[in-house]
């Protein structure tokens, strides 16, 4: 990838939750997500932001999915890396999350942190809430 060639970084890193499905499995449950401890996930985002910096154009967008519990840490990492937080986008999902099945509420949204390098624009302007219909996979 050439330096100064990227206008958008879109990433959905592990959330640092040590997630493993609570569903019952007939055999052993699947392995945990690699890099999904709190320390690993934060370090992964920091390393990514450092690595992508020379590849970004002077005016570039960063969209980083994050869990609300880690959002303030990820925001700090973004700012420490020299980027500007511009907004938080809310992605409303039709499919409910399968995370903590014993929680009181079912999460049906995710946050996407919007940061920038330089002063890129979005034209035409868009709302900061995305409602995306689920795409079915039917064979």
C-alpha positions, 0 to 999 in steps of 0.5 A: 500500500502506497503512502498517502493513498488511503482516504478511509480506515474502517475497522471493527477491532475486538472489544476487549470483552473476552467474548465466548458464546453462552450458547450450548454446544454439542461439542466444545465451544469455539475458541475465544476471539484473538486479541479480545482481552482488555489490554490486547484490544486497546494495544491493537487499536493503538498499533493500528493507528500508528501503522496507518498514519503514513498511509492516510491522505492529508484529509482522511476519515477513520471509522472505528467500531467500539463497545460502549464500555471501552469507548472512552479508552479508544477515544483517548487512544485516537486523540493520543495518536494525533487524530480528531474525534468528530462524532459518534455514529450509532448503527442500529441493527435489526439482528440483536446481539448474542453477547451477554444473554443474562443481561437486562437489556438486549443490545441492538446498536453499536457505536462507531467512532468517527475521527479524522486526519486533516479536514475531510468532508462528507458530502452530502451530509448524512445523519449520525444514526445508521439503520441498516436492514439485515441481509439474509443468507439463504441457500 
